[in-house]
Structures are given as C-alpha cells and as structure tokens.
Amino acid sequence: MPEAPNVEAANLDVPNHDVTSLDVSSLDVLNPATEEVIATVPAADADDVRRAVERAVTAQRAWAAVAPADRARLLRRFADTVDGHLEELADLEVREAGHLPGNARWEAGNVRDLLLYAAGGAERLTGQQIPVPGGWNVTFREPLGVVGVIAPWNFPMPIAAWGFAPALAAGNAVLLKPAETTPLTALRLAELALEAGLPEGVLQVLPGHGHITGRALVDHPDVAKIVFTGSTRTGREIMERCAAQVKRLTLELGGKSPNIVFADADLKAAADPFSFLDNSGQDCCARTRVLVQESVYDEVAAVLTEALGKVVVGDPRDEKTQMGPLISRRQLENVTKLVPADAPGIRGTAPTGPGFWFPPTVLNGERPDSPAAVEEIFGPVAVLLPFTDEQDAIRLANASPYGLSGSIWTRDVGRALRVSEAVQAGNLSVNSHSSVRYWTPFGGYKQSGLGRELGPDALAAFTETKNVFISTEA
C-alpha cells in the first residue's frame, strides 16, 4: 500500500518535516470541498492523555459497578439523544469530511443503531457453568478497564462507535482519539453522551496529532486495549508498541478488495462504479480490483465507460452531486502519485479550483503486479484486470497482501460457494457489494488486520474471561 496511510490522523509516525516548526497545540479543521478552515480545536498532549487516563480509571470502576440493565438503559438514552441530533451530526460530517448529506445522515443513524445493538448485549454478557468433577466451574466476563479507540477520517462517526459502543456496554471506559482532520463529530458525540446521563470520564475525546496524542494513548500502561482503524504501516507500529506491554489489540487495516465478475453475471449490477466510488473511494472495502472474465471484458469496460461519464462530482451540498472531494491535499497527492494523468484508463470529470478533487477513474492498462493494482490507493480509482477461468480468478483475487472484503458475481450457485471458500478475505458478498452490517462480524485476513468488530461477539472482545472452580468436597 502507499507509504502515506489511509488514515493519516491516526499515524503515530513523526511527520517528514521538522515538527519543531509546527504548532502542535491545535488542529485546524478544513472543509475539503472549499479548503476553508471551519474550526480550530485544541490538541491534547502527553500530559492531557495522562490526566484523561487517570479520570477514566476512576470512572470505569464506578461504571463497571452499574447494573447491566441500568448501563443498557443509559446507552439507549445515549442512542435517543444521538437520534435527536442526527441533522446536526450529519451537517458536521459534511463540513469536516466532505461527505454527501445522505451518507452523513446514514452514518449518524449508524451510531444510534450501534448504541442500541450494544445496549442489548449488556444484559446478555453471560458466562458459563462447565461440568467438572468435584465441584462447580463457572466463568465470568469482566471488563478490561480503559480502552483506547483511534478512529479514522474516512467514516469518523460509525467507526468510532464500532469501538466505543460495545466497549461501554461491556463496562469499560473509553478514550477516543479522532483523526486530526475530523475531530468535530467525536467531540459532539462526547457532549451528547454527557447530556444523556453517562458519567463524567466514561467517554472522553482526545483530539490531537498521531505522533503525540496517539502515541501517548498507545503507550500508557493503564490503557488495557487499543482499537485502531487505519493504515497497515501504522498498525504495525501500534502492534509493536502494544507488544512491549502485551496489550490487547484490534486492528482494521488496509484493503485492496477484488470484484470478481464471471461471464454469467448481471454485468451492469456487477460493474456499478459506486462499489469503488462511494465516499470518493476512501473506503477500505472499496472494490478497487475489478477482475473480469475475458469473454465479457470489453462489455464490462463499456459499462464502466458509460457510467463514469455520468458521475457528478462536486459540492456535497448540491443535490445533484454523487461524489465529493478527497479529505485533504495530502490524500490528493497520494492518489495522484499512484495514478498519473497519462496512465491508460477510463475517466470521468472533477471540478477545478479550491477543494481536493480527483476524477472517477478506471485503469485498464495495468499489470496485475503494478503498484496501482496491488497498493491501496484510497481514492476513486479501480483497476480492470482480465481472468480466464475460475482458478485464475481465485489466483488473482488472492494475489494481495490484504484480505478485507470482496464481491463475487455469478448465477452459478456452486461456483459462488467454491470461490467464497477459496478467496482469502474476511467479508465477501455474492451478487452484492455490501460489506458491513453492525449485527455481523467484520475484519480481515492477512495484513488487513487482527480480530473482529461488530456482530454478536463484539462485547466479548472488550472483556477478560475469568474461570472460577468451587469445590464441593471441602
């Protein structure tokens, strides 16, 4: 994947320039469609992190002692409070992340739904009674303590909630570090949590720079677990730093997801450009490798040519807009570096002037091992590659260090099952481009991460299992 991470604000690396020349005491939040500064937010330093952890340790003890039914009731109240501020939260997301209003409303609603789903688990986080000779054996699920969630800029609200909703439901306190470019929704969600009645210190937000705030959070010995969504490069660094303390860790990292289109598929549905253009391609699950059976390659290319020519790129607030800007100038430079203007391909159009714009693009002259075909571009770009038969499709699909998601398009049920078993990815869709539902597990194979988020086992990932044997012979 590109050296620049797909979640720049979570990067723990020191920037390439001289940090002594930077003002690290605050963050300027830009509207990516206009490049205007819409807010300036104080940045937490290492001392701020230390004090926040101290507050969280104290708050967590009291929070864990709250009866599960009461904890669930407070989380449902939090969900209701979020629901009452959906438009406000969506507006913040449009302004700081450049998302389309409809997408932003869905994201705010997803936070609400995640809280409700997690609340249901608080009362069902049960242990087991295991038959043993000479006594009784029972297990307990106990909260870890303080959890650090390092959230990305591509979906700031829902992915933050992937971490904090189940962690809170399981009785943990959470320190949320939002991305440098998108701290506003996280700060507002923390305010809404207090408004809903969650105790002080249980959910705290620490905006700041990755190499200062993020690093201090990862390194603090009283933070029991880190949940990180971002680049594989930064994930490796976090993994190394956590290893020094044997700290619990969940990683959701990069992706280069295949979209496998067999000749018998519904080609128009399979070649939907929004499978890689949604959120301007800034999606780890984007189907950016379009693998097409040779006999229908030209037909799929024609479908994409027509579709890309119709995609409207522009101001997210314009109701005609279908795709907005990239998040930042840095991300625009990353994409441009991997996709030069003279690379053979199919292109739509994008605005010029202020804003971080890149046209919808499908490259059709790439080798399967070229940088654009194997590295995560994290922009509105896909690569079109032919395959001969089922085995060739599987070989190409697995020829990646990543294994996050993918789609398989065929009317042959047997083939769909065989390919689903053979493709190395954590989340696959047959005759669909859907990847994420909050009630099903999500995570990746290979360098796409460690662990699983969401689904029925989400709360258990924020607990320790304690085993207790009680002798009946004493």
URVEN-V149893 format. One record per residue. PHI is phi in whole degrees, 0 to 359 (* if undefined). Layout:
BEGIN
phi={PHI;PHI}
END
This chain:
BEGIN
phi={*;298;299;289;286;286;234;299;288;271;298;268;289;289;303;292;272;288;293;291;269;259;271;263;275;208;235;271;261;257;281;291;275;233;68;277;284;257;195;235;242;300;259;287;255;299;293;298;296;301;294;295;296;300;297;294;300;294;295;294;300;290;295;294;279;293;303;308;296;287;297;297;297;293;292;294;294;301;299;296;293;300;300;285;236;301;295;297;296;297;298;300;294;299;287;268;243;74;282;290;305;297;296;294;296;299;296;296;295;293;300;304;294;298;296;294;295;293;302;297;278;300;271;242;275;257;263;228;249;249;298;219;286;81;167;245;235;231;240;234;257;246;297;289;131;254;245;259;246;253;260;266;266;285;224;301;284;296;289;300;289;306;273;285;295;291;296;295;299;278;99;268;265;233;250;256;258;283;295;300;276;223;271;291;293;296;299;292;297;296;296;293;297;294;300;282;109;295;295;304;90;283;230;241;247;237;294;166;276;302;284;247;292;298;294;296;293;297;277;293;293;270;268;280;210;243;246;232;240;172;283;295;300;291;301;298;296;298;299;296;290;291;299;298;248;51;273;299;204;237;236;241;245;284;207;217;284;277;242;266;245;275;296;272;281;285;294;294;291;295;265;299;295;283;291;231;259;304;56;58;78;271;211;298;265;305;278;269;247;269;263;235;298;307;294;240;302;295;293;294;300;293;298;291;300;294;293;296;294;258;289;265;252;172;305;303;279;281;297;277;292;248;213;261;276;287;287;202;296;300;292;300;295;299;294;299;297;273;231;296;298;266;292;300;175;251;227;267;237;213;296;248;93;301;111;253;255;217;286;302;218;235;275;235;235;269;283;300;254;287;306;294;272;242;264;283;280;59;207;280;224;233;242;261;228;274;223;267;216;301;294;294;298;296;301;295;300;270;278;205;287;257;200;268;209;168;233;231;243;194;266;271;297;299;298;302;290;298;291;300;291;273;283;272;205;279;217;238;234;256;55;196;250;284;235;237;226;291;261;234;294;222;170;236;272;51;277;275;140;227;84;228;243;65;77;293;259;300;294;299;291;248;226;254;265;253;254;232;256;242;289;257;253;282}
END
